[in-house]
Amino acid sequence: MPSNRIIDFPKANLTFKWFLQILPNLVLGLFAFVLLSSAENTDDTPETGRPVELDPVVVTATKTPQRLKDTPVITNLITRSEIEATGAENIGEILEHTAGIIIHRDGHGDGVQLQGLDSEYVLILVDGEPQVGRIAGKLDMARLAVENVERIEIVKGATASLFGNAALGGVINIITRKATSPFSVQVSQSFEQNSTLDSRGTVELQRDKLNALLTLSRNRRSPIDLDTSDLTTTIDGYANVTGSARTEYQLTPATNLMVSGQYFTQNQEGISENGPVAFDRLGDIKNFIGSVGIEHEFGEPTRGKPATLLTGKLYATRYDDESTVINRKTNEISSGNLNIQDMLKGEIQFDTTLWEKHQLTLGSEVILENLQSQRITGGERDIFTNSLFIQDEFRPISAFAFVIGGRLDNHSEFGSHFSPKLSSLYRVTDDLRVRASYGQGFRAPDFKNLYLDFTNVTSGYQVLGNPNLQPESSHSWNLGVEYQVLDDLLGRIHIYRNDLQNLIEAERIGQSAAGGSKFEYQNISRAYTEGFDAEAQVDIDAGSIGGFTSTIGYAYLRGADKETGLQLLNRSTHSGTFKLAYLHSNSGFQADLRGRYASSWGFFDDGDKVLEPEELAPSYWVWNIRVSKTLFKMFKASIGCNNIFDFKIPTFYTFTGRSFYGGISLTY
């Protein structure tokens, strides 16, 4: 297989040293688990699972730190302990166990669906900064590692009033960790079937005015073929490396300097067939992220009156995606493309308290985006956006909070757009909280919606952009009720409705010159999604025999084109999640069982605007289990099984079937 590739654009001069050798194989890891599990470990104090409580602090809902129970905006939280309990390799594997969230996996990666709106309508942030590198509108959640993640905050519904473009469905903000000890080192290695390896390392340093955390991870998996009747691989193989650093330094008692960076690189490989011709598909992704910020407090915090805070931040990212298709018979390059997407963002935010009952937030952003690609008309495009946002949180009494805010975005392609939002919290009793919100959102067509001209040589389909597209907009209503029924039982229900205009979809307009379907991006004039998701969580302390935590979630969704009545594709009407965790603190033993369900959904429409049974993908249940044990205070060993009942239908899903894994970690 040739290694040379024909590329028109110069590649970024980014290099990263391969940092880890493969640790002992799976057999040795499982042997260590069995051997060490018999050791006495009564003095261990492992991290416990999440209790049923509402005290964590979140920042995404209002762009200011608030206790979760006090925020007026409906927010879901996934904590560090939950992330560790799953043994997940990436963010996509974490999110799919949350009620109301669906992860759709295909050749473009793991896309997240929120409130029935696909990935292009969900803004993905890391420490408040947008991520780039979407393919067909989808940001691949599988490329976001979990090793440096402290928590994940999920705000459902339109949030354009604070975050602007592409936040019609909501925001998922991944908050990275800070160091919590003077010095510690953690390394781990896990092994799974299909030649899957997951290696991780973390170094923490907290000294005087300096806080630093460094993480490295490496993941590898061979290509997977679930249908042996042809050469086409169902899931591409990959090998990736992620390195990240987050540091904070206290310049003065009132001033902090924050610097962070991340570098991700991944190679992919797979095989496709188009009639008698077979192709090797190669991919090479590089993603660099860097930011520097400073925050300064004015005045002294007092009871009920936080200090005035001024924050400034500069953020830059580059996403480099190179793809090559090689004819396996002739060994010649059939097609090649390099996408280079750059984003530079500057932001300033001012937070202060007025008359004790008003928390005011003012901010401004400037964003410059550039895309170079052989697949868009002209080969290169720029977009410039400048924005102003304002928000006032008014608490006339302790039991009630009201937030009013708005954001004005000036887009170089589509002019100005104003996005308002209203939110409220009413604490009926100490145990019962009601939240309601209304917001408007918008999404300007991206580079590829407007200018794409791409033909897939392996399957023959063609996708065209449409420069006449209009921005998408939405009206979003949300109502949430949260009730601490008993000390150990918490219930939540969230009801929503999204009315969308000018929804952008790829519509079939004929046949391509290569013999496949020809698609063009078009505006569907009016559509809607509506539904609710409910969750009940119980925590049982059984004393000396350990503790149990169980969560049951259910989501109902309807979505359709208002004019034709056609149900929106790729959306399950019913979905659910189940979690059962057991922790025995004295021995350090922990078990975690998780299941997720999705009902049948529209796979395609033959053009008659009615979904027949043969056009539906079947429903599914997928179950995972994981068991871990802390050993000699420094070690933790784990074994598990994903997709216990071996569910797989390659025509509709990329589930790999039943797979077993094991791993061991060391913390010093």
Secondary structure, 3 states (H helix, E strand, C coil): CCCCCCCCCCCCCCCCCCCCCCCCCHHHHHHHHHHHCCCCCCCCCCCCCCCCCCCCEECCCCCCCEEHHHCCCCEEEEEHHHHHHHCCCEHHHHHCCCCCEEEEEECCEEEEEECCECHHHEEEEECCEECCCCECCECCHHHCECCCEEEEEEEECCCHHHHCCCCCCEEEEEEECCCCCCEEEEEEEEEECCCEEEEEEEEEEEECCEEEEEEEEEEEECCECCCCCCCCCCECEEEEEEEEEEEEEEEECCEEEEEEEEEEEEEEEEEEEECCEEEEEEEEEEEEEEEEEEEEEECCCECCECCEEEEEEEEEEEEEEEEEEEECCCCCEEEEEEEEEEEEEEEEEEEEEECCCEEEEEEEEEEEEEEECCCECCCEEEEEEEEEEEEEEEEEECCEEEEEEEEEEEECCCEEEEEEEEEEEEECCCCEEEEEEEEEEEECCCHHHHHEEEECCCCCCEEECCCCCCCEEEEEEEEEEEEEEECCEEEEEEEEEEEEEEEEEEEEEEECCCCCEEEEEEEEEEEEEEEEEEEEEEEEECHHHCEEEEEEEEEEEEEEECCCCCECCCCCCEEEEEEEEEEECCCCEEEEEEEEEECCEECCCCCCCCCCHHHEECCEEEEEEEEEEEECCCEEEEEEEECCCCCCCCCCCCCCCCEEEEEEEEEC
